[in-house]
């Protein structure tokens, strides 16, 4: 599942940022994946649920692949259809919100916490993830 996730994420980032060198995209996706694995493993261990790490990673990676596959046609449309880019951007925003809700739902069950706390964990990870990618790809336009 991890390999499939890496391949799909590489393809999605290539679609989203066609001007960035593919080798650099592989580096960014690899660093992001290590951050994802490390932060989730650390959170699960600190919360006392280290035994559930593999199960939780599988659920999050599987749903991440599905969300990424759903985003591919939207990213293609943004690059090739210039008239309705605002609508495609809105669809991507809704897809990101849906992804956060899915992540919060999985974390709620994995950590045995409330949905609100799991949502805060998911949102915190999302914000740190954006900062990491922004640091690695500072000026991509």
Secondary structure as UniProt FT lines:
FT   HELIX           2..16
FT   TURN            18..19
FT   HELIX           22..46
FT   TURN            47..48
FT   HELIX           50..52
FT   HELIX           53..80
FT   TURN            83..84
FT   HELIX           85..111
FT   HELIX           115..136
//
